[in-house]
Amino acid sequence: MTNNFTTNKIDFLRYIHKDLFVDKSEKFHYIKIYNWEISHIILILNNIKDNEIYTVFPFISTSGLQNDAYLRLSDHFLVTNKSNPELINSFLKDQWNNSGFTTEKGILYFKIKRIFISKNSF
């Protein structure tokens, strides 16, 4: 199983081939990305161990509270420690700029959890 997700393009969870089983039973964690700093994205990716895969749901909160109303920036996408932080940062900024949503105090969050992908066994 390759773990080179989101290296040349954003790899969305929904495009995982149907012949594969995706275990999404782990708990989500919320990570605040301060000032859209790419260094925070790099730090997150560097903390992922080899052969681990995570799903990321990026959103913007205007209140800074993860359970308040938010703007969804994209569907869940997959990351590993080999993912490209510049690609992720550029993608999220493009999503934000194309959203038409304006606020001075938007805070970027990653709702992230580890997933396991394996071949289906019938």
ZAGUTOR-777803 format. One record per residue (C-alpha): x, y, z; residue in three letters. Coordinates in steps of 0.001 Angstrom, whole numbers, plus 500000, padded with zeros to 6 digits. Example, Ala and Ser with C-alpha at 12.3 -4.5 7.8 and 13.67 -1.06 7.14 Angstrom:
BEGIN
512300495500507800ala/513670498940507140ser/
***
This chain:
BEGIN
500000500000500000met/501464503315498962thr/501580506080501505asn/502505508879499131asn/499262510765499495phe/499007514473498681thr/502469514805497194thr/501666516043493651asn/497931516637494018lys/495418516683496854ile/494225513110497452asp/490690513076498786phe/489390510324501039leu/486289509858498864arg/488457508702495938tyr/489938505690497717ile/489211502710495514his/486143500733496580lys/488192497503496672asp/490028498902499700leu/488762498955503261phe/489157502223505182val/489033501954508962asp/488021505383510285lys/487374504304513875ser/490070506465515494glu/489108509671517324lys/489392513098515676phe/491751515730517064his/491609519462516406tyr/494740521390515515ile/494762525163515221lys/496946526511512394ile/498040529937513581tyr/498207532700510960asn/498149530161508099trp/501811529467508794glu/503213526739506569ile/505604525911509413ser/502621524539511364his/501645522296508466ile/505255521094508200ile/505300520347511934leu/502090518304511674ile/503444516278508750leu/506787515736510480asn/505006514280513509asn/503351511584511410ile/505229508292511630lys/506255506271508593asp/503401504234507097asn/500741506222508984glu/497916507853507047ile/495713510649508347tyr/492586512282507054thr/492335516069507346val/489151518111507328phe/490171521796507053pro/487804524497508227phe/487782528131509306ile/486195529313512510ser/485431532973513085thr/485012532540516828ser/488094530422517467gly/485853527733518957leu/485907524480517034gln/482249523662517774asn/480814526994516569asp/479761527704512994ala/482559527253510484tyr/483444527442506801leu/484408524096505305arg/487415524577503026leu/487319521133501413ser/486368517516501793asp/488597515232503816his/491981514704502221phe/494782512281503032leu/498229513110504386val/501353511238505421thr/504797512371506490asn/505670512462502775lys/502881514897501854ser/503805518215500300asn/503199521106502757pro/503483523747500013glu/500791521967497995leu/498497521774501036ile/499072525413501965asn/498499526635498411ser/495363524488498033phe/493854525809501268leu/494629529428500414lys/493027528961496990asp/489954527419498614gln/489739530364501033trp/490218532979498301asn/487570531324496098asn/485048530968498928ser/483853534559498838gly/483846534443502637phe/485431537453504276thr/486446537928507860thr/489335539532509658glu/489524536899512351lys/489206533545510600gly/491158530771512314ile/492216527714510332leu/491702524329511981tyr/492588520816510940phe/490187518166512171lys/492533515209511842ile/492605511507512637lys/494570508439511752arg/492996505981509343ile/493953502490508217phe/493649501338504622ile/493770497672503686ser/492542495307501014lys/489006494047501518asn/488850490487502662ser/485657488785501570phe/
***
